[in-house]
């Protein structure tokens, strides 16, 4: 019986060592998975993210450019957002309203915008 316990312990030790080296990332992942609210990104941060990165942003929609394109503004800057009709979730948003936007980064050769999945007022 002791041979099995020692063998199991020896087999488990490399796994523990792999996690020990990445303690900070593991803790962050655990905190993020336990936190019900995702991290909020600023416009300044979003422009440097890769294409298709999921983002949550908080700020104001300041202008309708037509064709489902809107200007979004937070304290760090502005960015264009593509917002389809269903993404509004029935909300009426005014320029002064602060909203939370859930979407993903859309990078082109000469632009970065956000493809919006939903807006919460």
Chimera marker file (.cmm) of the C-alpha trace (Angstrom):
<marker_set name="trace">
<marker id="1" x="0.000" y="0.000" z="0.000" r="1" g="1" b="0" radius="0.5"/>
<marker id="2" x="2.864" y="2.396" z="0.826" r="1" g="1" b="0" radius="0.5"/>
<marker id="3" x="4.412" y="1.756" z="-2.589" r="1" g="1" b="0" radius="0.5"/>
<marker id="4" x="1.246" y="2.950" z="-4.297" r="1" g="1" b="0" radius="0.5"/>
<marker id="5" x="1.067" y="6.106" z="-2.153" r="1" g="1" b="0" radius="0.5"/>
<marker id="6" x="4.729" y="6.958" z="-2.741" r="1" g="1" b="0" radius="0.5"/>
<marker id="7" x="4.360" y="6.278" z="-6.463" r="1" g="1" b="0" radius="0.5"/>
<marker id="8" x="1.300" y="8.510" z="-6.659" r="1" g="1" b="0" radius="0.5"/>
<marker id="9" x="3.117" y="11.280" z="-4.775" r="1" g="1" b="0" radius="0.5"/>
<marker id="10" x="6.170" y="11.054" z="-7.065" r="1" g="1" b="0" radius="0.5"/>
<marker id="11" x="3.940" y="11.145" z="-10.153" r="1" g="1" b="0" radius="0.5"/>
<marker id="12" x="2.053" y="14.194" z="-8.814" r="1" g="1" b="0" radius="0.5"/>
<marker id="13" x="5.140" y="16.275" z="-7.887" r="1" g="1" b="0" radius="0.5"/>
<marker id="14" x="6.033" y="17.434" z="-11.447" r="1" g="1" b="0" radius="0.5"/>
<marker id="15" x="2.487" y="18.707" z="-11.885" r="1" g="1" b="0" radius="0.5"/>
<marker id="16" x="2.735" y="20.716" z="-8.667" r="1" g="1" b="0" radius="0.5"/>
<marker id="17" x="6.073" y="22.144" z="-9.804" r="1" g="1" b="0" radius="0.5"/>
<marker id="18" x="4.572" y="23.306" z="-13.094" r="1" g="1" b="0" radius="0.5"/>
<marker id="19" x="1.875" y="25.253" z="-11.260" r="1" g="1" b="0" radius="0.5"/>
<marker id="20" x="4.325" y="26.668" z="-8.724" r="1" g="1" b="0" radius="0.5"/>
<marker id="21" x="6.211" y="28.516" z="-11.435" r="1" g="1" b="0" radius="0.5"/>
<marker id="22" x="3.082" y="30.208" z="-12.706" r="1" g="1" b="0" radius="0.5"/>
<marker id="23" x="1.491" y="31.165" z="-9.401" r="1" g="1" b="0" radius="0.5"/>
<marker id="24" x="0.647" y="34.723" z="-10.408" r="1" g="1" b="0" radius="0.5"/>
<marker id="25" x="-1.157" y="33.681" z="-13.589" r="1" g="1" b="0" radius="0.5"/>
<marker id="26" x="-2.924" y="30.861" z="-11.827" r="1" g="1" b="0" radius="0.5"/>
<marker id="27" x="-4.126" y="33.216" z="-9.093" r="1" g="1" b="0" radius="0.5"/>
<marker id="28" x="-5.316" y="35.760" z="-11.655" r="1" g="1" b="0" radius="0.5"/>
<marker id="29" x="-7.189" y="33.080" z="-13.569" r="1" g="1" b="0" radius="0.5"/>
<marker id="30" x="-8.793" y="31.823" z="-10.375" r="1" g="1" b="0" radius="0.5"/>
<marker id="31" x="-9.818" y="35.328" z="-9.364" r="1" g="1" b="0" radius="0.5"/>
<marker id="32" x="-11.213" y="36.040" z="-12.837" r="1" g="1" b="0" radius="0.5"/>
<marker id="33" x="-13.221" y="32.836" z="-12.906" r="1" g="1" b="0" radius="0.5"/>
<marker id="34" x="-14.638" y="33.549" z="-9.447" r="1" g="1" b="0" radius="0.5"/>
<marker id="35" x="-15.370" y="37.195" z="-10.271" r="1" g="1" b="0" radius="0.5"/>
<marker id="36" x="-18.740" y="37.533" z="-11.973" r="1" g="1" b="0" radius="0.5"/>
<marker id="37" x="-17.809" y="40.795" z="-13.691" r="1" g="1" b="0" radius="0.5"/>
<marker id="38" x="-15.208" y="40.692" z="-16.468" r="1" g="1" b="0" radius="0.5"/>
<marker id="39" x="-12.382" y="43.209" z="-16.622" r="1" g="1" b="0" radius="0.5"/>
<marker id="40" x="-13.270" y="46.514" z="-18.280" r="1" g="1" b="0" radius="0.5"/>
<marker id="41" x="-10.924" y="47.677" z="-21.050" r="1" g="1" b="0" radius="0.5"/>
<marker id="42" x="-10.202" y="51.297" z="-21.950" r="1" g="1" b="0" radius="0.5"/>
<marker id="43" x="-10.078" y="52.560" z="-25.534" r="1" g="1" b="0" radius="0.5"/>
<marker id="44" x="-6.313" y="53.038" z="-25.170" r="1" g="1" b="0" radius="0.5"/>
<marker id="45" x="-5.879" y="49.387" z="-24.170" r="1" g="1" b="0" radius="0.5"/>
<marker id="46" x="-8.239" y="48.009" z="-26.815" r="1" g="1" b="0" radius="0.5"/>
<marker id="47" x="-6.406" y="49.490" z="-29.803" r="1" g="1" b="0" radius="0.5"/>
<marker id="48" x="-3.337" y="47.370" z="-28.982" r="1" g="1" b="0" radius="0.5"/>
<marker id="49" x="-5.255" y="44.077" z="-28.601" r="1" g="1" b="0" radius="0.5"/>
<marker id="50" x="-5.261" y="41.423" z="-31.339" r="1" g="1" b="0" radius="0.5"/>
<marker id="51" x="-8.194" y="40.838" z="-33.676" r="1" g="1" b="0" radius="0.5"/>
<marker id="52" x="-11.181" y="38.957" z="-32.209" r="1" g="1" b="0" radius="0.5"/>
<marker id="53" x="-10.191" y="39.607" z="-28.573" r="1" g="1" b="0" radius="0.5"/>
<marker id="54" x="-13.358" y="39.714" z="-26.429" r="1" g="1" b="0" radius="0.5"/>
<marker id="55" x="-13.696" y="43.030" z="-24.578" r="1" g="1" b="0" radius="0.5"/>
<marker id="56" x="-15.944" y="44.798" z="-22.107" r="1" g="1" b="0" radius="0.5"/>
<marker id="57" x="-15.894" y="48.602" z="-22.224" r="1" g="1" b="0" radius="0.5"/>
<marker id="58" x="-17.609" y="51.290" z="-20.193" r="1" g="1" b="0" radius="0.5"/>
<marker id="59" x="-18.307" y="54.777" z="-21.507" r="1" g="1" b="0" radius="0.5"/>
<marker id="60" x="-20.651" y="56.791" z="-23.712" r="1" g="1" b="0" radius="0.5"/>
<marker id="61" x="-21.842" y="56.439" z="-27.294" r="1" g="1" b="0" radius="0.5"/>
<marker id="62" x="-21.444" y="59.975" z="-28.576" r="1" g="1" b="0" radius="0.5"/>
<marker id="63" x="-22.348" y="59.894" z="-32.264" r="1" g="1" b="0" radius="0.5"/>
<marker id="64" x="-24.222" y="57.863" z="-34.882" r="1" g="1" b="0" radius="0.5"/>
<marker id="65" x="-22.151" y="57.733" z="-38.080" r="1" g="1" b="0" radius="0.5"/>
<marker id="66" x="-24.802" y="55.771" z="-40.025" r="1" g="1" b="0" radius="0.5"/>
<marker id="67" x="-24.786" y="52.170" z="-41.273" r="1" g="1" b="0" radius="0.5"/>
<marker id="68" x="-24.662" y="50.807" z="-37.685" r="1" g="1" b="0" radius="0.5"/>
<marker id="69" x="-21.371" y="52.605" z="-36.954" r="1" g="1" b="0" radius="0.5"/>
<marker id="70" x="-21.159" y="54.641" z="-33.750" r="1" g="1" b="0" radius="0.5"/>
<marker id="71" x="-18.467" y="56.614" z="-31.929" r="1" g="1" b="0" radius="0.5"/>
<marker id="72" x="-17.732" y="55.397" z="-28.392" r="1" g="1" b="0" radius="0.5"/>
<marker id="73" x="-15.856" y="57.483" z="-25.848" r="1" g="1" b="0" radius="0.5"/>
<marker id="74" x="-14.354" y="56.792" z="-22.462" r="1" g="1" b="0" radius="0.5"/>
<marker id="75" x="-11.867" y="58.805" z="-20.423" r="1" g="1" b="0" radius="0.5"/>
<marker id="76" x="-8.932" y="57.556" z="-22.508" r="1" g="1" b="0" radius="0.5"/>
<marker id="77" x="-10.143" y="58.198" z="-26.069" r="1" g="1" b="0" radius="0.5"/>
<marker id="78" x="-12.632" y="57.312" z="-28.794" r="1" g="1" b="0" radius="0.5"/>
<marker id="79" x="-13.197" y="54.279" z="-31.011" r="1" g="1" b="0" radius="0.5"/>
<marker id="80" x="-15.715" y="53.264" z="-33.670" r="1" g="1" b="0" radius="0.5"/>
<marker id="81" x="-18.201" y="50.510" z="-32.880" r="1" g="1" b="0" radius="0.5"/>
<marker id="82" x="-20.418" y="48.466" z="-35.156" r="1" g="1" b="0" radius="0.5"/>
<marker id="83" x="-23.704" y="47.961" z="-33.345" r="1" g="1" b="0" radius="0.5"/>
<marker id="84" x="-26.441" y="45.899" z="-35.007" r="1" g="1" b="0" radius="0.5"/>
<marker id="85" x="-30.081" y="46.450" z="-34.037" r="1" g="1" b="0" radius="0.5"/>
<marker id="86" x="-30.329" y="43.327" z="-31.842" r="1" g="1" b="0" radius="0.5"/>
<marker id="87" x="-27.247" y="44.365" z="-29.840" r="1" g="1" b="0" radius="0.5"/>
<marker id="88" x="-29.129" y="47.289" z="-28.263" r="1" g="1" b="0" radius="0.5"/>
<marker id="89" x="-31.275" y="44.828" z="-26.252" r="1" g="1" b="0" radius="0.5"/>
<marker id="90" x="-34.227" y="47.220" z="-26.462" r="1" g="1" b="0" radius="0.5"/>
<marker id="91" x="-32.270" y="50.015" z="-24.753" r="1" g="1" b="0" radius="0.5"/>
<marker id="92" x="-32.683" y="53.637" z="-25.760" r="1" g="1" b="0" radius="0.5"/>
<marker id="93" x="-29.282" y="55.229" z="-25.241" r="1" g="1" b="0" radius="0.5"/>
<marker id="94" x="-28.726" y="58.964" z="-25.084" r="1" g="1" b="0" radius="0.5"/>
<marker id="95" x="-25.393" y="60.771" z="-25.431" r="1" g="1" b="0" radius="0.5"/>
<marker id="96" x="-25.075" y="61.337" z="-21.664" r="1" g="1" b="0" radius="0.5"/>
<marker id="97" x="-25.855" y="57.708" z="-20.743" r="1" g="1" b="0" radius="0.5"/>
<marker id="98" x="-22.985" y="55.581" z="-19.492" r="1" g="1" b="0" radius="0.5"/>
<marker id="99" x="-23.208" y="52.082" z="-20.951" r="1" g="1" b="0" radius="0.5"/>
<marker id="100" x="-21.319" y="48.813" z="-20.709" r="1" g="1" b="0" radius="0.5"/>
<marker id="101" x="-20.474" y="47.335" z="-24.095" r="1" g="1" b="0" radius="0.5"/>
<marker id="102" x="-19.673" y="43.652" z="-24.682" r="1" g="1" b="0" radius="0.5"/>
<marker id="103" x="-17.979" y="42.843" z="-27.958" r="1" g="1" b="0" radius="0.5"/>
<marker id="104" x="-14.769" y="41.915" z="-29.727" r="1" g="1" b="0" radius="0.5"/>
<marker id="105" x="-11.911" y="43.729" z="-31.402" r="1" g="1" b="0" radius="0.5"/>
<marker id="106" x="-12.120" y="44.009" z="-35.187" r="1" g="1" b="0" radius="0.5"/>
<marker id="107" x="-8.764" y="44.918" z="-36.740" r="1" g="1" b="0" radius="0.5"/>
<marker id="108" x="-8.357" y="45.851" z="-40.361" r="1" g="1" b="0" radius="0.5"/>
<marker id="109" x="-5.265" y="46.983" z="-42.223" r="1" g="1" b="0" radius="0.5"/>
<marker id="110" x="-5.842" y="50.618" z="-41.264" r="1" g="1" b="0" radius="0.5"/>
<marker id="111" x="-8.506" y="50.586" z="-38.529" r="1" g="1" b="0" radius="0.5"/>
<marker id="112" x="-9.536" y="49.110" z="-35.197" r="1" g="1" b="0" radius="0.5"/>
<marker id="113" x="-13.178" y="49.003" z="-34.166" r="1" g="1" b="0" radius="0.5"/>
<marker id="114" x="-15.394" y="46.990" z="-31.863" r="1" g="1" b="0" radius="0.5"/>
<marker id="115" x="-18.020" y="44.531" z="-33.093" r="1" g="1" b="0" radius="0.5"/>
<marker id="116" x="-20.662" y="44.880" z="-30.380" r="1" g="1" b="0" radius="0.5"/>
<marker id="117" x="-22.582" y="41.855" z="-29.144" r="1" g="1" b="0" radius="0.5"/>
<marker id="118" x="-24.650" y="43.624" z="-26.485" r="1" g="1" b="0" radius="0.5"/>
<marker id="119" x="-25.083" y="46.897" z="-24.617" r="1" g="1" b="0" radius="0.5"/>
<marker id="120" x="-26.201" y="47.243" z="-21.005" r="1" g="1" b="0" radius="0.5"/>
<marker id="121" x="-27.461" y="50.588" z="-19.763" r="1" g="1" b="0" radius="0.5"/>
<link id1="1" id2="2" r="1" g="1" b="0" radius="0.2"/>
<link id1="2" id2="3" r="1" g="1" b="0" radius="0.2"/>
<link id1="3" id2="4" r="1" g="1" b="0" radius="0.2"/>
<link id1="4" id2="5" r="1" g="1" b="0" radius="0.2"/>
<link id1="5" id2="6" r="1" g="1" b="0" radius="0.2"/>
<link id1="6" id2="7" r="1" g="1" b="0" radius="0.2"/>
<link id1="7" id2="8" r="1" g="1" b="0" radius="0.2"/>
<link id1="8" id2="9" r="1" g="1" b="0" radius="0.2"/>
<link id1="9" id2="10" r="1" g="1" b="0" radius="0.2"/>
<link id1="10" id2="11" r="1" g="1" b="0" radius="0.2"/>
<link id1="11" id2="12" r="1" g="1" b="0" radius="0.2"/>
<link id1="12" id2="13" r="1" g="1" b="0" radius="0.2"/>
<link id1="13" id2="14" r="1" g="1" b="0" radius="0.2"/>
<link id1="14" id2="15" r="1" g="1" b="0" radius="0.2"/>
<link id1="15" id2="16" r="1" g="1" b="0" radius="0.2"/>
<link id1="16" id2="17" r="1" g="1" b="0" radius="0.2"/>
<link id1="17" id2="18" r="1" g="1" b="0" radius="0.2"/>
<link id1="18" id2="19" r="1" g="1" b="0" radius="0.2"/>
<link id1="19" id2="20" r="1" g="1" b="0" radius="0.2"/>
<link id1="20" id2="21" r="1" g="1" b="0" radius="0.2"/>
<link id1="21" id2="22" r="1" g="1" b="0" radius="0.2"/>
<link id1="22" id2="23" r="1" g="1" b="0" radius="0.2"/>
<link id1="23" id2="24" r="1" g="1" b="0" radius="0.2"/>
<link id1="24" id2="25" r="1" g="1" b="0" radius="0.2"/>
<link id1="25" id2="26" r="1" g="1" b="0" radius="0.2"/>
<link id1="26" id2="27" r="1" g="1" b="0" radius="0.2"/>
<link id1="27" id2="28" r="1" g="1" b="0" radius="0.2"/>
<link id1="28" id2="29" r="1" g="1" b="0" radius="0.2"/>
<link id1="29" id2="30" r="1" g="1" b="0" radius="0.2"/>
<link id1="30" id2="31" r="1" g="1" b="0" radius="0.2"/>
<link id1="31" id2="32" r="1" g="1" b="0" radius="0.2"/>
<link id1="32" id2="33" r="1" g="1" b="0" radius="0.2"/>
<link id1="33" id2="34" r="1" g="1" b="0" radius="0.2"/>
<link id1="34" id2="35" r="1" g="1" b="0" radius="0.2"/>
<link id1="35" id2="36" r="1" g="1" b="0" radius="0.2"/>
<link id1="36" id2="37" r="1" g="1" b="0" radius="0.2"/>
<link id1="37" id2="38" r="1" g="1" b="0" radius="0.2"/>
<link id1="38" id2="39" r="1" g="1" b="0" radius="0.2"/>
<link id1="39" id2="40" r="1" g="1" b="0" radius="0.2"/>
<link id1="40" id2="41" r="1" g="1" b="0" radius="0.2"/>
<link id1="41" id2="42" r="1" g="1" b="0" radius="0.2"/>
<link id1="42" id2="43" r="1" g="1" b="0" radius="0.2"/>
<link id1="43" id2="44" r="1" g="1" b="0" radius="0.2"/>
<link id1="44" id2="45" r="1" g="1" b="0" radius="0.2"/>
<link id1="45" id2="46" r="1" g="1" b="0" radius="0.2"/>
<link id1="46" id2="47" r="1" g="1" b="0" radius="0.2"/>
<link id1="47" id2="48" r="1" g="1" b="0" radius="0.2"/>
<link id1="48" id2="49" r="1" g="1" b="0" radius="0.2"/>
<link id1="49" id2="50" r="1" g="1" b="0" radius="0.2"/>
<link id1="50" id2="51" r="1" g="1" b="0" radius="0.2"/>
<link id1="51" id2="52" r="1" g="1" b="0" radius="0.2"/>
<link id1="52" id2="53" r="1" g="1" b="0" radius="0.2"/>
<link id1="53" id2="54" r="1" g="1" b="0" radius="0.2"/>
<link id1="54" id2="55" r="1" g="1" b="0" radius="0.2"/>
<link id1="55" id2="56" r="1" g="1" b="0" radius="0.2"/>
<link id1="56" id2="57" r="1" g="1" b="0" radius="0.2"/>
<link id1="57" id2="58" r="1" g="1" b="0" radius="0.2"/>
<link id1="58" id2="59" r="1" g="1" b="0" radius="0.2"/>
<link id1="59" id2="60" r="1" g="1" b="0" radius="0.2"/>
<link id1="60" id2="61" r="1" g="1" b="0" radius="0.2"/>
<link id1="61" id2="62" r="1" g="1" b="0" radius="0.2"/>
<link id1="62" id2="63" r="1" g="1" b="0" radius="0.2"/>
<link id1="63" id2="64" r="1" g="1" b="0" radius="0.2"/>
<link id1="64" id2="65" r="1" g="1" b="0" radius="0.2"/>
<link id1="65" id2="66" r="1" g="1" b="0" radius="0.2"/>
<link id1="66" id2="67" r="1" g="1" b="0" radius="0.2"/>
<link id1="67" id2="68" r="1" g="1" b="0" radius="0.2"/>
<link id1="68" id2="69" r="1" g="1" b="0" radius="0.2"/>
<link id1="69" id2="70" r="1" g="1" b="0" radius="0.2"/>
<link id1="70" id2="71" r="1" g="1" b="0" radius="0.2"/>
<link id1="71" id2="72" r="1" g="1" b="0" radius="0.2"/>
<link id1="72" id2="73" r="1" g="1" b="0" radius="0.2"/>
<link id1="73" id2="74" r="1" g="1" b="0" radius="0.2"/>
<link id1="74" id2="75" r="1" g="1" b="0" radius="0.2"/>
<link id1="75" id2="76" r="1" g="1" b="0" radius="0.2"/>
<link id1="76" id2="77" r="1" g="1" b="0" radius="0.2"/>
<link id1="77" id2="78" r="1" g="1" b="0" radius="0.2"/>
<link id1="78" id2="79" r="1" g="1" b="0" radius="0.2"/>
<link id1="79" id2="80" r="1" g="1" b="0" radius="0.2"/>
<link id1="80" id2="81" r="1" g="1" b="0" radius="0.2"/>
<link id1="81" id2="82" r="1" g="1" b="0" radius="0.2"/>
<link id1="82" id2="83" r="1" g="1" b="0" radius="0.2"/>
<link id1="83" id2="84" r="1" g="1" b="0" radius="0.2"/>
<link id1="84" id2="85" r="1" g="1" b="0" radius="0.2"/>
<link id1="85" id2="86" r="1" g="1" b="0" radius="0.2"/>
<link id1="86" id2="87" r="1" g="1" b="0" radius="0.2"/>
<link id1="87" id2="88" r="1" g="1" b="0" radius="0.2"/>
<link id1="88" id2="89" r="1" g="1" b="0" radius="0.2"/>
<link id1="89" id2="90" r="1" g="1" b="0" radius="0.2"/>
<link id1="90" id2="91" r="1" g="1" b="0" radius="0.2"/>
<link id1="91" id2="92" r="1" g="1" b="0" radius="0.2"/>
<link id1="92" id2="93" r="1" g="1" b="0" radius="0.2"/>
<link id1="93" id2="94" r="1" g="1" b="0" radius="0.2"/>
<link id1="94" id2="95" r="1" g="1" b="0" radius="0.2"/>
<link id1="95" id2="96" r="1" g="1" b="0" radius="0.2"/>
<link id1="96" id2="97" r="1" g="1" b="0" radius="0.2"/>
<link id1="97" id2="98" r="1" g="1" b="0" radius="0.2"/>
<link id1="98" id2="99" r="1" g="1" b="0" radius="0.2"/>
<link id1="99" id2="100" r="1" g="1" b="0" radius="0.2"/>
<link id1="100" id2="101" r="1" g="1" b="0" radius="0.2"/>
<link id1="101" id2="102" r="1" g="1" b="0" radius="0.2"/>
<link id1="102" id2="103" r="1" g="1" b="0" radius="0.2"/>
<link id1="103" id2="104" r="1" g="1" b="0" radius="0.2"/>
<link id1="104" id2="105" r="1" g="1" b="0" radius="0.2"/>
<link id1="105" id2="106" r="1" g="1" b="0" radius="0.2"/>
<link id1="106" id2="107" r="1" g="1" b="0" radius="0.2"/>
<link id1="107" id2="108" r="1" g="1" b="0" radius="0.2"/>
<link id1="108" id2="109" r="1" g="1" b="0" radius="0.2"/>
<link id1="109" id2="110" r="1" g="1" b="0" radius="0.2"/>
<link id1="110" id2="111" r="1" g="1" b="0" radius="0.2"/>
<link id1="111" id2="112" r="1" g="1" b="0" radius="0.2"/>
<link id1="112" id2="113" r="1" g="1" b="0" radius="0.2"/>
<link id1="113" id2="114" r="1" g="1" b="0" radius="0.2"/>
<link id1="114" id2="115" r="1" g="1" b="0" radius="0.2"/>
<link id1="115" id2="116" r="1" g="1" b="0" radius="0.2"/>
<link id1="116" id2="117" r="1" g="1" b="0" radius="0.2"/>
<link id1="117" id2="118" r="1" g="1" b="0" radius="0.2"/>
<link id1="118" id2="119" r="1" g="1" b="0" radius="0.2"/>
<link id1="119" id2="120" r="1" g="1" b="0" radius="0.2"/>
<link id1="120" id2="121" r="1" g="1" b="0" radius="0.2"/>
</marker_set>
